[in-house]
Every structure is written in C-alpha cells, then in structure tokens.
Amino acid sequence: MTPNTLSIRHWDRLRSGALIATSPHVDWSTLMSRTFDVALIDDQSLATSILDELAIARAPPPLRARDPATLDHDPDADDTC
C-alpha cells in the first residue's frame, strides 16, 4: 500500500468521522492503538487488578548496591579515547 492510500477499514472510519481530529491532543493509548494496533490499559486500578490476578510484581525489584572496586571500569579514571 502506498502512503497516500487508505484501506477499506480506514475509509469506513473516515466516513463515520472517526478519523477527523477534534483537538490537537491525542492521548498515548490512542496513538499506540492507531500505530501498532494494540490495546493499552489507561485505568490504574484495572492494571493493578490484572497484575495482582496474574501474580506479577507491580514494580521491578530494587537493585543491590555494588562495590565500585569490583567494577571493570573505574568511572573516576581519566579516559583518553
């Protein structure tokens, strides 16, 4: 399909007014849905209940601190690349 061609699905949306912008702002979930054809969850409580139901942590575990002496690269060293 060329960039200036609309699919049949988009023609139907254009005729129904779904492709006509009513404001300059488009929310993130609508942009993602239009671009990647995916569904996103906007509701925080719904997302939380889904994560709880699937037993998935809501946040990543905290990272442990590391001893700088064990790092391969000394960030305080003068690098001359």
C-alpha positions in Angstrom: 0.0 0.0 0.0 1.4 3.4 -0.9 1.5 6.2 1.8 -1.4 8.1 0.2 -3.8 5.1 0.1 -6.4 4.3 2.7 -7.6 0.8 3.4 -11.3 -0.1 3.3 -11.3 -0.1 7.1 -9.9 3.4 7.2 -12.4 4.6 4.6 -15.2 3.4 6.8 -13.7 5.2 9.7 -13.2 8.4 7.6 -16.9 8.3 6.5 -18.1 7.8 10.1 -16.0 10.7 11.3 -13.6 8.7 13.4 -10.5 10.0 11.6 -11.4 13.6 11.9 -9.4 15.4 14.6 -11.5 17.2 17.2 -8.5 18.5 19.1 -4.7 18.8 18.6 -4.2 16.5 21.6 -4.3 12.7 21.2 -3.8 10.5 24.2 -1.0 8.0 24.3 -3.2 4.9 24.3 -5.0 6.1 21.1 -1.7 6.8 19.4 -0.4 3.3 20.3 -3.6 1.7 19.1 -3.5 3.5 15.8 0.2 2.9 15.2 0.6 -0.7 16.4 -3.0 -1.9 16.5 -2.7 -2.8 20.2 -4.9 -2.2 23.2 -3.5 -0.4 26.2 -4.9 -0.1 29.7 -5.4 3.5 30.9 -7.1 2.7 34.2 -4.6 2.4 37.0 -7.0 0.3 39.2 -7.7 -2.1 36.3 -4.0 -2.5 35.6 -3.3 -3.2 39.2 -6.0 -5.8 39.5 -4.7 -7.6 36.3 -1.2 -7.6 37.7 -2.5 -9.0 41.0 -4.5 -11.6 39.3 -1.5 -12.8 37.3 0.8 -12.6 40.3 3.1 -10.1 38.6 5.0 -7.6 40.6 3.8 -4.0 40.2 7.4 -2.6 40.3 10.8 -4.1 39.5 12.8 -5.3 42.5 15.3 -2.8 43.8 18.8 -3.1 42.6 21.5 -4.0 45.0 24.4 -1.6 45.5 27.8 -2.8 44.2 31.2 -2.1 45.4 32.9 0.3 42.9 36.2 -1.6 43.4 34.6 -4.7 41.7 33.6 -2.8 38.6 35.6 -3.4 35.4 35.8 0.3 34.6 36.8 2.9 37.0 34.4 5.9 36.4 36.8 8.2 38.2 39.8 7.3 35.9 40.9 9.8 33.3 39.8 8.2 29.9 41.6 9.4 26.8 39.9 7.8 23.9 
